[in-house]
């Protein structure tokens, strides 16, 4: 391995603060992921299906890309193709210069990290602000993200408290909610003033040309809605064929990443602002970034392109959980954009075996990463291929195996012993004698403590060999009769698996339970009583003004009655957002709901400003009971989603857990969600 890599590993293992932060992240992430997957009827079947979808996409990527680009053009989106990082950066700068931009607000995008977008823009005089809380924190520290999902996972609250005191002038505090509110206040002005918003893309739907952007804080919605120009950076492999396939991926991604059934905000962006739309970007650009992906498609590492960037393999990996993301560096000490097991394959594949091939040795090959992967990527197999020197440039040739000399000698000695049954039996007995003697001399210690130069000895030592060979122990201890606990379970018949049928009343009950579990509030009343329930909510918060959809999109005379009760109703547009940023409540309709996840569907379009559900701290949504459906796939098949410029699935109030994995409600989006169900239609 490289000296820089060894040095980072030693530094990480010696950092007690980092070890506490990594332990807390892994324990919580794994626990919530397991709980989230328990709600799926057959997760194994879904993961296999997702693997097959991703395999099909990568195999026929050219066809799917052509379809996606055609549909996006038809929707009024401007599509660019970037062969490499330089071309992608130049396209962004060209758009920024054309628009006379000065301030650029960014949502989380790993592609932008990959192409080193921020330094290039800043070098040309643009001010670039990261708006995801974790990304904002590491940007203030001058660092790169240390985790795909949780960029500031390496920090504790004390670190952030000191940072905000120094950079934001906030009196030192360890109260995470206070720190989050300070970031919210600072970044709100960035959203309002930004000339351009830049986001990543989780998935692009080929059949509709729709972009899917998944976030929890609301910053993703902000940068794709408020600025006049939106630029989406998308790796060319992030395509799904249909809305059904998108529903499948969305059933797995949030569960794997954050333990949620659905993220707080799932944005489906189809077009820029249309003539009658009150808000949204006037231009929407997609930059399709190759940057080596097509070469990877033709190599023996092509399976890594199945990755949906959930970060689950990082949380499961025992090595990442000890050294953290910043320890993954190239030969020259430059940090790897992608960390953990996935990064140990992606970085050598995209950026070169010579520079990053050694990262594949930062793995125990225990298989935890494969077990955690929602699309069943065989990461141990890919890691072994990287170790063997199999990469993009030489698919089937051992270009230059990055094997340490001591390991190579050890493998050669093992090969001599293992290729002869007699030699292997003798070696086993010798190892057993050595293990027994060493255990006696060390008073029962079960580990051999190796010196650091061996590559071990930093935080983990080698287990002592067993005193007896396996066969001897097996014959002495194992009952020849089959153990009931270890009998193979036959595979379920996939055709027999289906979601239970639920009547309308139980659908509404299930929706209520799920919504309230997310922190939302639910009410049922007649259409004639809706205005009174809204008034109750506003009066409880001493609110006299409200952002609202147009009167024709809401129940008859609703806004008129609120006006008569002393509530001033403001219709938000792109032109008056700054003037009305102080308004604390927003009123919208809801075009549908998902009982399984407690989510509501908000559509943009004429008379339906998206900012009414985004800018205020309280969001009140009106839902008809008949519009509650059981599953995400049913909602995504609604024709009106494909016709709207943007559609948003909202699952509870906005939230973050970017500081010490502590859940904090109310970040860039509303901190309260009230759903009023009208039950008389």
C-alpha positions in Angstrom: 0.0 0.0 0.0 0.9 3.6 -0.2 2.6 5.5 2.6 -0.1 8.2 2.5 -2.8 5.6 2.9 -1.0 4.0 5.8 -0.5 7.3 7.4 -4.2 8.2 7.2 -5.2 4.9 8.6 -2.9 5.3 11.6 -4.1 8.9 12.2 -7.7 7.8 12.0 -7.3 4.9 14.4 -5.5 7.2 16.9 -8.3 9.8 16.8 -10.6 9.0 19.7 -13.1 11.7 18.7 -13.4 10.1 15.2 -13.8 6.6 16.6 -16.8 7.7 18.8 -18.4 9.5 15.8 -18.0 6.5 13.5 -19.3 4.0 16.1 -22.4 6.1 16.7 -23.1 6.5 13.0 -22.7 2.8 12.2 -24.8 1.5 15.1 -27.7 3.8 14.4 -27.6 3.4 10.6 -27.6 -0.4 10.8 -30.4 -0.5 13.4 -32.8 1.8 11.5 -32.0 0.1 8.2 -32.9 -3.3 9.6 -36.2 -1.9 11.0 -37.1 -0.3 7.7 -36.6 -3.5 5.7 -38.8 -5.4 8.1 -41.8 -3.5 6.7 -41.2 -5.0 3.2 -43.1 -8.2 2.3 -40.1 -9.8 0.5 -37.0 -7.7 0.5 -34.8 -10.4 -1.0 -37.1 -10.6 -4.0 -37.2 -6.8 -4.4 -33.4 -6.6 -4.2 -33.0 -9.3 -6.9 -35.5 -7.5 -9.1 -33.6 -4.2 -8.6 -30.3 -6.0 -9.5 -31.9 -7.2 -12.7 -33.2 -3.7 -13.6 -29.8 -2.2 -13.0 -28.1 -4.9 -15.0 -30.5 -4.4 -17.9 -29.9 -0.6 -17.8 -26.1 -0.9 -17.9 -26.3 -3.5 -20.7 -28.6 -1.4 -22.9 -27.5 2.0 -21.6 -27.2 3.7 -25.0 -30.9 2.9 -25.8 -32.2 4.1 -22.5 -30.1 7.3 -22.7 -31.4 8.1 -26.1 -35.0 7.6 -24.9 -34.4 9.7 -21.8 -32.8 12.5 -23.7 -35.5 12.6 -26.3 -38.3 12.8 -23.7 -36.4 15.4 -21.7 -36.0 17.6 -24.8 -39.8 17.2 -25.5 -40.4 18.4 -21.9 -38.5 21.6 -22.6 -35.3 20.6 -20.7 -31.9 21.5 -22.1 -29.7 18.4 -22.2 -25.9 18.5 -22.4 -23.5 15.5 -22.8 -20.1 15.7 -21.0 -17.5 13.2 -21.9 -15.2 14.0 -19.0 -14.8 16.2 -15.9 -13.4 19.2 -17.8 -16.2 19.3 -20.3 -18.8 19.0 -17.5 -17.2 21.9 -15.6 -17.0 24.0 -18.7 -20.7 23.5 -19.5 -21.6 24.7 -16.0 -19.4 27.7 -16.3 -20.7 28.5 -19.8 -24.3 28.6 -18.4 -23.2 30.6 -15.4 -21.5 33.2 -17.6 -24.5 33.4 -20.0 -26.8 34.1 -17.0 -24.5 36.7 -15.5 -24.5 34.6 -12.3 -22.6 35.5 -9.2 -24.1 33.2 -6.5 -24.7 29.5 -7.0 -26.6 27.4 -4.4 -25.8 23.7 -4.5 -27.7 20.7 -3.2 -25.8 17.5 -2.5 -24.2 16.0 -5.6 -21.5 13.5 -5.6 -20.8 14.0 -9.3 -19.9 17.7 -8.5 -17.3 16.3 -6.0 -16.1 13.9 -8.6 -15.4 16.5 -11.2 -14.1 19.0 -8.7 -16.7 21.6 -9.6 -16.5 24.0 -6.7 -12.8 24.9 -6.9 -13.2 25.5 -10.7 -16.2 27.8 -10.2 -14.5 29.7 -7.4 -11.4 30.1 -9.4 -13.5 32.0 -12.0 -15.1 34.3 -9.4 -18.4 32.5 -8.7 -19.5 32.2 -5.1 -20.6 28.6 -4.5 -22.5 27.6 -1.3 -23.3 24.0 -0.3 -26.8 23.9 1.3 -27.1 20.4 2.7 -26.3 20.9 6.4 -23.5 18.3 6.4 -22.0 19.6 3.1 -22.2 23.1 4.4 -20.3 22.1 7.6 -17.5 20.4 5.7 -17.3 23.3 3.2 -16.8 25.8 6.1 -14.0 23.5 7.4 -12.4 23.3 3.9 -12.9 19.5 3.8 -14.4 17.0 1.5 -17.4 14.9 2.5 -16.4 11.8 4.5 -19.5 9.8 3.7 -21.8 9.5 0.7 -24.9 10.1 2.8 -23.6 11.8 6.0 -20.8 14.2 4.9 -19.9 15.3 8.4 -20.0 11.9 10.0 -16.5 12.3 11.3 -17.5 15.3 13.5 -19.1 15.7 16.9 -21.3 18.4 18.1 -18.4 20.2 19.9 -16.6 20.4 16.5 -19.6 22.0 14.9 -20.2 24.3 17.8 -16.7 25.7 17.5 -16.9 26.0 13.8 -20.2 28.0 13.9 -18.7 30.2 16.6 -15.7 31.0 14.3 -17.5 31.2 10.9 -21.0 32.3 11.7 -20.5 34.3 14.9 -22.9 32.1 16.8 -22.1 32.0 20.5 -20.6 28.6 21.3 -23.3 26.0 21.9 -23.6 22.2 21.9 -27.3 22.4 21.3 -27.8 20.8 17.9 -31.2 22.4 17.3 -29.7 25.9 17.8 -26.9 25.1 15.4 -29.3 23.8 12.8 -31.5 26.9 13.1 -28.4 29.1 12.6 -27.5 27.3 9.4 -31.2 27.5 8.3 -31.2 31.3 8.8 -27.9 31.8 7.0 -28.8 29.6 4.0 -32.3 30.8 3.6 -30.9 34.1 2.1 -28.6 32.1 -0.1 -31.6 30.3 -1.6 -33.4 33.6 -2.2 -30.4 35.4 -3.7 -29.0 32.5 -5.8 -28.8 33.0 -9.6 -28.4 29.3 -10.2 -29.3 26.2 -8.3 -27.2 23.0 -8.8 -28.4 19.6 -7.8 -27.5 16.0 -8.3 -29.9 13.3 -9.7 -30.8 10.1 -8.0 -32.6 8.7 -11.0 -33.7 9.7 -14.5 -36.8 8.0 -15.8 -36.3 7.0 -19.5 -40.0 6.7 -20.4 -40.9 10.3 -19.2 -37.6 12.2 -19.2 -38.3 12.9 -15.5 -35.6 13.7 -12.9 -35.9 12.2 -9.4 -34.1 14.1 -6.6 -34.3 12.7 -3.1 -33.6 14.8 0.0 -34.7 15.2 3.7 -33.9 18.8 4.6 -35.6 20.7 1.8 -32.5 22.2 0.3 -32.9 20.0 -2.8 -36.3 21.4 -3.4 -35.0 25.0 -2.8 -32.3 24.8 -5.4 -34.5 23.2 -8.0 -37.4 25.6 -7.4 -36.4 29.1 -6.3 -33.4 30.2 -8.6 -34.3 31.1 -12.2 -31.9 28.5 -13.5 -31.5 24.9 -12.4 -28.6 22.7 -13.4 -28.8 18.9 -12.7 -25.6 16.9 -12.7 -26.3 13.3 -13.6 -24.0 10.3 -14.1 -25.1 8.6 -17.3 -25.7 5.3 -15.4 -28.5 6.7 -13.2 -31.3 5.8 -15.5 -34.3 3.6 -14.7 -36.6 2.5 -17.6 -40.1 3.2 -16.2 -42.0 4.7 -13.3 -42.6 1.2 -11.9 -38.8 0.7 -11.8 -38.5 4.1 -10.1 -41.0 2.9 -7.4 -38.9 -0.2 -6.9 -35.7 1.8 -6.4 -37.4 4.3 -4.1 -38.6 1.4 -2.0 -35.0 0.4 -1.4 -32.9 3.5 -1.5 -34.2 5.5 1.5 -34.4 2.3 3.6 -30.8 1.5 2.8 -29.5 5.0 3.2 -31.4 6.5 6.2 -33.8 3.8 7.4 -36.9 5.7 6.0 -39.7 4.1 4.0 -39.5 7.2 1.8 -37.4 10.3 2.2 -39.1 13.5 3.3 -38.9 15.0 -0.2 -39.0 13.0 -3.4 -38.9 15.5 -6.2 -40.0 14.5 -9.7 -38.9 17.2 -12.1 -40.2 17.0 -15.6 -40.0 20.5 -17.1 -39.0 24.1 -16.4 -41.6 26.7 -15.5 -44.4 26.9 -18.0 -46.2 30.0 -19.1 -49.0 29.9 -16.5 -46.9 28.5 -13.6 -46.4 30.8 -10.6 -42.9 29.6 -9.8 -40.1 27.2 -10.7 -36.9 27.7 -12.8 -37.2 29.4 -16.2 -34.6 27.0 -17.5 -33.8 23.5 -16.5 -30.5 22.0 -17.7 -29.3 18.4 -17.4 -25.6 17.6 -17.8 -25.1 13.9 -18.5 -21.7 13.0 -17.2 -19.7 10.1 -18.6 -16.2 10.6 -17.1 -15.1 7.1 -17.6 -18.4 5.3 -17.1 -18.7 3.9 -20.6 -15.2 2.4 -20.3 -16.2 0.8 -17.0 -19.2 -0.7 -18.8 -16.9 -2.7 -21.1 -14.7 -3.9 -18.2 -14.9 -6.7 -15.6 -15.8 -4.0 -13.1 -19.1 -3.0 -14.9 -21.3 -4.3 -12.0 -20.2 -1.3 -9.9 -22.3 0.9 -12.2 -25.4 -0.8 -10.6 -24.7 1.3 -7.5 -27.5 3.7 -6.4 -25.3 5.6 -3.9 -27.2 4.6 -0.7 -24.1 4.4 1.5 -25.2 1.2 3.2 -22.0 -0.7 2.4 -20.0 2.0 4.2 -22.1 1.6 7.4 -21.7 -2.2 7.2 -18.0 -2.3 6.4 -15.9 -3.0 9.5 -12.9 -1.2 8.0 -14.8 2.0 7.1 -16.2 1.9 10.6 -12.7 2.2 12.0 -10.9 4.5 9.6 -13.7 6.8 8.2 -14.0 8.3 4.7 -11.0 10.7 4.8 -8.6 7.8 5.2 -9.4 6.7 1.6 -6.6 8.5 -0.4 -4.8 8.0 -3.6 -1.0 7.5 -4.0 -0.4 11.2 -3.9 -2.6 11.7 -0.8 -5.6 13.1 -2.7 -8.8 12.0 -1.1 -11.1 9.6 -2.9 -14.5 11.1 -3.8 -16.1 7.8 -3.1 -15.2 5.9 0.1 -15.8 2.5 1.7 -16.2 -0.7 -0.3 -18.0 1.0 -3.2 -15.4 3.7 -3.4 -12.6 1.1 -3.4 -14.0 -0.2 -6.7 -15.4 3.0 -8.2 -12.2 5.1 -7.7 -9.8 2.6 -9.4 -12.4 2.0 -12.1 -13.0 5.7 -13.0 -9.7 7.3 -12.0 -7.1 4.6 -12.4 -5.7 1.4 -10.9 -2.3 3.0 -10.4 -3.7 5.8 -8.3 -6.4 4.1 -6.3 -6.0 0.3 -6.7 -4.6 0.0 -3.2 -7.9 1.0 -1.7 -9.3 -2.4 -2.4 -7.0 -3.8 0.3 -8.9 -1.8 2.9 -11.4 -4.7 3.2 -11.7 -7.8 5.2 -13.8 -9.4 2.4 -16.3 -10.4 5.1 -19.2 -9.9 2.7 -21.1 -7.4 4.9 -21.1 -4.9 2.0 -22.8 -7.4 -0.4 -25.3 -8.3 2.3 -26.2 -4.7 2.8 -26.4 -3.7 -0.8 -30.0 -3.0 -1.9 -29.2 -4.0 -5.5 -27.0 -7.0 -4.6 -23.7 -5.9 -6.1 -21.1 -8.5 -5.5 -18.6 -6.1 -3.9 -16.2 -8.8 -2.6 -15.8 -10.2 -6.1 -15.1 -6.7 -7.5 -12.6 -5.9 -4.7 -10.7 -9.1 -5.5 -10.6 -8.1 -9.2 -9.2 -4.7 -8.3 -6.6 -6.4 -6.0 -5.6 -8.6 -8.9 -5.0 -5.6 -11.1 -8.0 -6.2 -13.3 -9.4 -2.8 -14.3 -10.7 -0.8 -17.1 -7.5 -0.5 -19.2 -6.7 -4.3 -19.0 -9.9 -6.2 -18.4 -8.5 -9.7 -18.4 -4.8 -9.1 -17.9 -3.1 -8.8 -14.5 -1.8 -5.4 -15.3 0.1 -4.9 -12.0 -1.4 -6.6 -9.0 -1.1 -4.2 -6.1 0.0 -7.0 -3.7 2.4 -6.1 -0.8 5.6 -8.1 -0.9 5.1 -9.8 2.6 1.6 -10.9 1.5 2.9 -12.2 -1.8 5.5 -14.3 0.1 2.9 -15.6 2.5 0.6 -16.6 -0.3 3.4 -18.5 -2.0 4.2 -20.4 1.2 0.5 -21.2 1.7 0.3 -22.4 -1.9 3.1 -24.9 -1.4 1.4 -26.3 1.7 -2.2 -26.2 0.3 -1.4 -28.1 -3.0 -0.5 -31.3 -1.1 -2.9 -33.0 1.3 0.0 -34.4 3.4 1.8 -31.0 3.5 -1.4 -29.3 4.5 -2.1 -31.8 7.3 1.4 -31.3 8.7 1.0 -27.5 8.4 -2.3 -27.7 10.3 -0.7 -29.7 13.2 2.3 -27.3 13.4 -0.1 -24.3 13.5 -2.1 -26.0 16.2 1.1 -26.6 18.3 2.1 -23.0 17.8 -1.3 -21.8 18.8 -1.4 -23.9 22.0 2.1 -22.8 23.0 1.5 -19.1 22.3 -1.8 -19.2 24.3 0.0 -20.8 27.3 2.8 -18.3 27.2 0.4 -15.3 26.9 -1.9 -16.6 29.7 -4.9 -17.4 27.5 -4.8 -14.4 25.2 -6.5 -15.6 22.0 -4.7 -13.2 19.7 -1.2 -13.0 18.2 0.1 -9.5 18.5 1.9 -8.7 15.3 4.2 -5.7 14.8 2.9 -2.7 12.8 5.3 -3.3 9.9 3.3 -6.4 9.1 0.3 -4.4 8.0 -1.6 -5.6 11.1 -1.0 -4.4 14.6 -2.8 -1.0 14.3 -6.1 -1.9 15.9 -6.5 -5.6 15.2 -4.3 -8.6 15.6 -4.2 -12.1 14.2 -6.3 -14.8 15.8 -4.4 -17.8 17.1 -4.6 -21.0 15.1 -6.9 -23.6 16.5 -5.2 -26.3 18.6 -6.8 -29.1 16.4 -7.5 -29.3 12.7 -11.1 -28.7 11.5 -11.9 -32.3 10.8 -10.8 -33.4 14.3 -13.0 -30.7 15.9 -15.9 -31.6 13.5 -15.8 -35.3 14.3 -15.6 -34.7 18.0 -18.4 -32.1 18.3 -20.9 -32.2 15.5 -24.1 -34.4 15.7 -24.5 -36.2 12.4 -28.2 -35.6 12.5 -29.4 -32.4 10.7 -29.8 -29.5 13.0 -33.3 -28.1 12.6 -32.0 -24.5 12.9 -29.8 -24.9 9.9 -32.2 -26.6 7.5 -32.5 -24.8 4.1 -35.7 -22.8 3.7 -37.3 -23.3 0.3 -37.7 -20.1 -1.8 -41.1 -18.5 -1.8 -43.1 -18.6 -4.9 -42.8 -15.0 -6.2 -46.1 -15.2 -7.9 -47.9 -15.9 -4.6 -46.5 -12.7 -3.0 -48.8 -9.7 -3.2 -49.8 -6.8 -1.0 -52.9 -7.3 1.1 -56.1 -5.7 -0.1 -57.2 -2.9 2.2 -60.6 -1.1 2.2 -60.8 2.7 2.1 -61.4 3.0 5.8 -58.3 0.9 6.7 -56.3 2.7 4.0 -57.0 6.0 5.8 -56.2 4.5 9.2 -52.9 3.2 7.9 -52.0 6.5 6.3 -52.8 8.3 9.6 -50.6 6.0 11.6 -47.7 6.4 9.2 -48.0 10.2 8.9 -48.2 10.7 12.7 -45.2 8.4 13.2 -43.3 10.9 11.0 -44.4 13.8 13.1 -47.2 15.0 10.9 -50.6 16.0 12.2 -53.9 14.5 10.8 -57.4 15.8 11.0 -60.7 14.6 9.4 -63.6 17.0 8.8 -66.2 17.9 6.2 -65.4 20.2 3.3 -67.6 22.9 4.9 -65.6 22.7 8.1 -62.1 22.9 6.5 -61.8 26.7 6.9 -62.5 26.5 10.6 -59.8 23.8 11.2 -57.3 25.9 9.3 -58.2 28.9 11.4 -57.7 26.8 14.5 -54.2 25.9 13.4 -53.3 29.4 12.5 -54.7 30.9 15.7 -52.8 28.4 17.8 -49.6 29.8 16.3 -50.8 33.4 16.3 -50.5 33.6 12.5 -52.4 36.3 10.5 -50.9 35.7 7.0 -50.8 32.6 4.9 -49.3 31.7 1.5 -51.8 29.8 -0.5 -52.7 28.2 -3.8 -55.2 29.9 -6.0 -58.8 29.9 -4.9 -59.9 27.7 -7.9 -57.6 24.9 -6.8 -59.2 24.8 -3.2 -62.7 24.1 -1.8 -65.3 26.7 -2.8 -65.1 30.0 -0.8 -62.4 28.7 1.5 -60.0 31.6 1.0 -63.0 34.0 1.2 -63.9 32.7 4.6 -60.3 32.9 5.9 -60.2 36.5 4.7 -63.4 37.3 6.6 -61.9 35.7 9.7 -58.9 38.2 9.5 -56.4 36.1 7.7 -54.5 37.8 4.9 -54.0 35.4 1.9 -50.8 35.8 -0.2 -50.4 34.1 -3.6 -46.7 33.4 -3.9 -44.8 33.9 -7.2 -41.2 33.9 -8.2 -41.4 37.7 -8.3 -42.6 38.2 -4.7 -40.8 35.4 -2.9 -38.3 37.7 -1.1 -41.0 40.1 0.0 -43.1 37.3 1.5 -40.3 35.2 3.0 -41.5 36.1 6.5 -44.9 34.3 6.1 -45.0 31.4 8.5 -47.8 29.2 7.0 -48.6 27.8 3.6 -51.8 26.2 2.3 -51.9 23.7 -0.5 -54.0 20.9 -1.9 -52.8 17.3 -2.1 -53.4 15.3 -5.3 -52.8 11.9 -3.7 -51.4 10.1 -0.7 -49.5 6.8 0.0 -50.8 4.8 3.0 -47.7 2.6 3.3 -45.4 5.6 3.9 -47.6 8.4 5.2 -46.7 10.5 2.2 -48.7 13.1 0.3 -48.4 14.2 -3.4 -48.1 17.9 -4.3 -48.3 18.9 -7.9 -46.9 22.1 -9.3 -48.6 24.0 -12.1 -51.0 26.8 -12.8 -52.5 28.2 -9.6 -50.4 25.7 -7.5 -47.1 27.4 -6.4 -44.6 24.9 -5.0 -43.1 27.5 -2.7 -46.3 27.5 -0.6 -45.4 24.0 0.6 -41.7 24.8 1.0 -40.9 28.3 2.3 -43.2 28.7 5.4 -42.4 26.9 8.7 -45.9 25.4 8.7 -47.5 23.5 5.8 -51.2 22.8 5.8 -52.3 20.4 3.0 -55.9 19.5 2.1 -56.5 15.9 1.0 -59.6 14.0 -0.2 -60.1 10.6 1.4 -60.7 9.0 -2.0 -57.2 10.0 -3.2 -55.4 7.8 -0.6 -53.7 4.8 -2.3 -51.8 2.0 -0.7 -48.5 1.9 -2.6 -45.9 4.3 -4.1 -46.2 2.5 -7.5 -49.9 3.3 -7.7 -49.3 7.0 -7.1 -46.4 7.2 -9.6 -48.7 5.8 -12.3 -51.1 8.7 -12.0 -51.2 10.5 -15.3 -51.2 14.0 -13.8 -47.7 13.4 -12.4 -46.3 13.1 -15.9 -48.2 16.2 -17.0 -47.0 18.5 -14.1 -43.8 20.5 -14.4 -42.8 19.1 -11.0 -44.4 16.8 -8.5 -43.3 16.4 -4.8 -43.9 13.5 -2.5 -43.8 14.8 1.1 -43.3 12.5 4.0 -43.6 14.5 7.2 -41.8 17.7 8.3 -38.3 18.4 7.0 -35.5 16.9 9.0 -31.8 16.2 9.3 -29.5 14.0 11.3 -26.2 15.4 10.0 -24.8 16.3 13.4 -24.0 13.2 15.6 -26.9 11.3 14.0 -29.3 13.4 16.1 -32.7 13.9 14.5 -33.6 17.6 14.2 -37.0 18.7 12.8 -37.4 21.7 10.6 -34.4 22.5 8.4 -34.9 24.3 5.1 -38.5 23.1 4.7 -41.5 23.3 7.1 -41.0 22.0 10.6 -44.7 21.2 10.8 -47.0 19.3 8.4 -50.8 19.4 9.0 -52.9 17.2 6.7 -56.7 17.9 6.7 -58.7 15.1 5.1 -62.1 16.0 3.7 -64.3 12.9 4.2 -67.5 13.9 2.5 -66.5 13.3 -1.1 
